Each structure stands twice: as C-alpha cells, then as structure tokens.
Amino acid sequence: MIGELLADTPAAQALHAELVARWSEPHRRYHTLTHLRAVLAAIDDLADLAGDPVAVRLAAWFHDAVYDGRPGWDEERSAQLAQRRLPACGVPAERVAEVARLVRLTAAHDTLRDGDANGAVLCDADLAVLGRPGYEVYAADIRREYAHVPDELFAAGRSAVLARLLAVPNLYRTERARALWQDRARRNMSAELAALGG
C-alpha cells in the first residue's frame, strides 16, 4: 500500500484510492494492479541497492498511473500527476522531484545513466517480468492491450522492441537483477520473437 510510504493523512488515503482506481481501469490488460504488485515485489529484491528506496517505491506507484497506451506521453503525465499529488501528502520537494524523474525514466530505460542507483532499481524492477515465470501471460496481456492494432503491425512493432532489448549487452543494470532474471529473460524474449516470425 502506498500508505506505508506516506504519513497516514486524509490526503494520503485519497491518493491511495485514486491510484488503485487508475491501475484498475477497464482498458488495461497488462498495466494493472498485478503489474504494480510485481514491480513492487521486484523492488523488494533490490531495494538495498537504491539510494532512496522510498522514492523508488513511490515512483513504481506512479510510473503507469496514467495509461492510455501512448509511450512517453503516459510517463510524462504520470510524472506530472506525482508532482501534483505528493506535496499534499507531505512529501518533501526534493523527493517529489526524484519520483517524477524516475517515472520519466521508465519511458525509455536506455536513457538511464551509469551510477543512477535509484533509476537502476526501478528500471530493473519494471523489466523483471521478462525473466520471471509467467512470461507467456505477460506477452498475451500486452497483445490484448494493443488489440486495436492489426496483427501484422503489432508483430512488426513488438518484434522491433524485442530485438532492441535482446541487442543490449546487459538488459538489467544491477548485478543482482542480472543474476536473478537476465538468462531467462533472453530465452523468453527470443522465443516470443521467433513466434512472431522475427
């Protein structure tokens, strides 16, 4: 619960309710509360590597809070939502800025700079699904989120994403995440790419 990260105030309770409602929107298939819980669980595996684990967990709550299926735009609007809501919950301005920065990072994980411990933990946790059991369900949910896209276009776009991820020497930024998830992630993505004809 986000309430564990914030003082117990009416504003924090209202924010929790709002975020749960956002993550529960009916048009979502993958970017749901299940995904949020998985990211938070992965952060638990890596939290001691972060400089500010509270900011990382808050960023997880916000990273897809606004989700219309528009990459980049969704993350920007989610970051702006954090900037609007967190100050009313007593979060210091410096941490609010860090949360917003982290949310924006999830738009393109490859923009992460070396030495960014908070960013590495959040991005690795966001990508943990690639190397965990249940990958097939994740892939099917992604397809359902993009059900409006014709099969041929989806296959081309998804193949490009998978090929880009597979081309990166290290999918995960932290050694621990690489040990936990990288080998399986590569196998999972390679199998999906082959099934797509890539």
C-alpha positions in Angstrom: 0.0 0.0 0.0 1.2 3.5 -0.8 0.1 4.4 2.7 3.1 2.6 4.1 5.3 5.2 2.3 3.4 8.3 3.4 2.1 9.7 6.7 -1.4 8.5 7.5 -3.4 11.5 6.4 -6.6 12.1 4.5 -4.6 13.2 1.5 -2.5 10.0 1.5 -5.7 7.9 1.8 -7.3 9.8 -1.0 -4.1 9.3 -3.1 -4.1 5.6 -2.4 -7.7 5.3 -3.5 -7.0 7.3 -6.7 -4.0 5.3 -7.7 -5.8 2.0 -7.1 -8.7 3.2 -9.3 -6.3 4.3 -12.0 -4.4 1.0 -12.0 -7.8 -0.8 -12.2 -9.2 1.0 -15.3 -11.1 -1.4 -17.5 -9.0 -0.7 -20.7 -5.8 -2.1 -19.0 -4.7 -5.6 -19.6 -1.1 -5.7 -18.6 -0.6 -2.3 -16.8 -2.8 -3.3 -13.9 -2.5 -3.8 -10.2 -0.9 -7.1 -10.9 1.9 -5.4 -12.7 2.2 -2.8 -10.0 2.5 -5.5 -7.3 5.1 -7.4 -9.4 7.2 -4.3 -9.7 7.0 -3.6 -6.0 8.0 -7.2 -5.2 11.0 -6.9 -7.6 11.9 -3.6 -5.9 11.9 -5.5 -2.6 14.6 -7.9 -4.1 16.8 -4.9 -5.0 15.8 -2.1 -2.5 19.1 -2.1 -0.6 20.9 -1.1 -3.8 18.8 2.1 -4.1 19.9 5.5 -2.6 16.3 6.3 -1.8 14.1 3.2 -1.7 11.0 5.3 -0.7 11.3 7.4 -3.8 11.8 4.3 -5.9 8.6 2.7 -4.5 6.6 5.9 -4.9 7.8 6.0 -8.5 6.6 2.5 -9.0 3.1 3.5 -7.8 3.1 6.4 -10.3 5.1 5.0 -13.3 2.0 3.9 -15.2 -0.7 5.7 -13.2 -1.7 7.5 -16.4 -2.0 4.8 -19.1 -3.5 5.5 -22.5 -1.1 3.3 -24.5 0.9 6.4 -25.6 4.6 5.7 -24.8 6.4 8.8 -23.5 3.2 10.8 -23.1 1.8 8.4 -20.5 5.0 8.6 -18.4 5.1 12.4 -18.6 1.6 12.7 -17.5 2.2 10.2 -14.7 5.2 12.2 -13.6 3.1 15.4 -13.6 0.5 13.6 -11.5 3.1 12.7 -8.9 4.3 16.3 -8.9 0.7 17.5 -8.2 -0.3 14.9 -5.6 2.7 14.1 -3.5 3.3 17.6 -1.9 -0.2 17.5 -0.4 0.8 14.2 1.3 3.8 15.9 3.0 6.5 14.6 0.6 9.5 16.9 0.6 10.1 18.8 -2.7 13.4 17.0 -3.3 11.8 13.6 -3.1 8.9 14.7 -5.3 11.4 15.8 -7.9 13.2 12.4 -7.7 9.9 10.5 -8.0 9.0 12.5 -11.1 12.5 12.0 -12.6 12.3 8.2 -12.0 8.8 8.0 -13.6 10.1 9.7 -16.7 13.0 7.3 -16.9 10.6 4.4 -17.4 9.6 5.8 -20.8 12.9 4.7 -22.2 15.0 2.6 -19.9 18.0 3.0 -22.2 18.3 6.7 -21.1 19.5 5.6 -17.7 22.9 6.9 -16.8 25.7 5.0 -15.1 25.7 5.5 -11.4 21.9 6.1 -11.1 21.2 3.7 -8.3 17.5 4.7 -7.9 16.9 4.5 -11.6 18.7 1.2 -11.9 16.5 -0.4 -9.3 13.2 1.0 -10.7 14.1 0.1 -14.3 15.3 -3.4 -13.4 12.1 -4.0 -11.3 10.0 -2.8 -14.2 11.7 -5.3 -16.6 11.7 -8.1 -14.1 8.6 -9.6 -15.7 10.8 -10.5 -18.7 12.8 -13.0 -16.6 10.2 -14.3 -14.2 7.7 -17.2 -14.5 4.5 -16.3 -16.3 6.1 -14.6 -19.3 3.6 -16.1 -21.7 0.7 -14.5 -19.7 2.6 -11.1 -19.8 3.0 -11.4 -23.6 -0.6 -12.3 -24.1 -1.7 -9.3 -21.9 0.5 -6.9 -23.9 -1.2 -8.2 -27.1 -4.7 -7.6 -25.5 -3.7 -4.1 -24.5 -3.0 -3.4 -28.2 -6.0 -5.4 -29.6 -6.8 -2.3 -31.7 -3.6 -2.8 -33.6 -3.8 -5.2 -36.6 -1.8 -8.4 -36.2 0.8 -7.6 -38.9 1.6 -4.1 -37.4 1.6 -5.5 -33.9 4.1 -8.3 -34.8 6.4 -5.8 -36.6 6.3 -3.3 -33.6 6.7 -6.0 -31.0 9.5 -7.7 -32.9 11.4 -4.4 -33.1 11.0 -3.9 -29.3 12.2 -7.4 -28.5 15.1 -7.2 -31.0 16.2 -3.9 -29.4 16.1 -5.4 -25.9 17.9 -8.5 -27.0 20.7 -6.4 -28.6 21.6 -4.7 -25.3 24.6 -6.5 -23.7 23.0 -6.2 -20.2 19.3 -5.9 -20.1 19.5 -5.2 -16.3 21.6 -2.5 -14.7 22.3 -4.2 -11.4 24.3 -7.3 -11.0 21.7 -8.8 -8.7 18.9 -8.4 -11.3 21.2 -9.9 -14.0 21.8 -12.9 -11.8 18.1 -13.2 -11.0 16.4 -12.6 -14.3 18.7 -12.0 -17.3 19.2 -15.5 -18.7 15.6 -16.4 -18.5 14.6 -13.0 -19.9 16.7 -13.6 -23.0 15.2 -17.1 -23.5 11.7 -15.8 -23.1 12.1 -12.9 -25.5 14.0 -15.0 -28.1 11.1 -17.5 -28.0 8.5 -14.7 -28.4 10.5 -13.1 -31.2 10.7 -16.5 -33.1 6.9 -17.0 -32.7 6.3 -13.6 -34.2 8.4 -14.5 -37.2 11.3 -12.2 -36.2 
